[in-house]
Amino acid sequence: MLDQVLTIIQPAIVEILAAIIAAAFAMASLAIRRYAGAKAESAWRDAVHRAMQSGVSVSDGQTAAEIAKDAVEYVKRSVPGALSSLGAKPDVLADLAYGYAKREVDMKAMVRRAEEGK
């Protein structure tokens, strides 16, 4: 009698176990994709920031606005893949560049004042 019951429910048990295993693999796959995506996004953001800093440092501009414009163009040439992967919007890039450029202009002014005070 027990053999008959097991014979009847065995296919159902196998199906349930297969579904559980498939769900576990799907969840693990999703977790891996999310982790990899977050790591890639972090690398793209870092690349944009490094390129922005480089763009500011190589700019010949005199004002923060000029330097920021040069820096954005530099970033567009330097890391186009990162920009497209991040979906970076032009106004966000401009704001980021202006922040870096303003800091650069302020630092140069501070150094100039310190040198004049000697």
Secondary structure as UniProt FT lines:
FT   HELIX           2..58
FT   HELIX           64..78
FT   HELIX           80..86
FT   HELIX           90..116
//
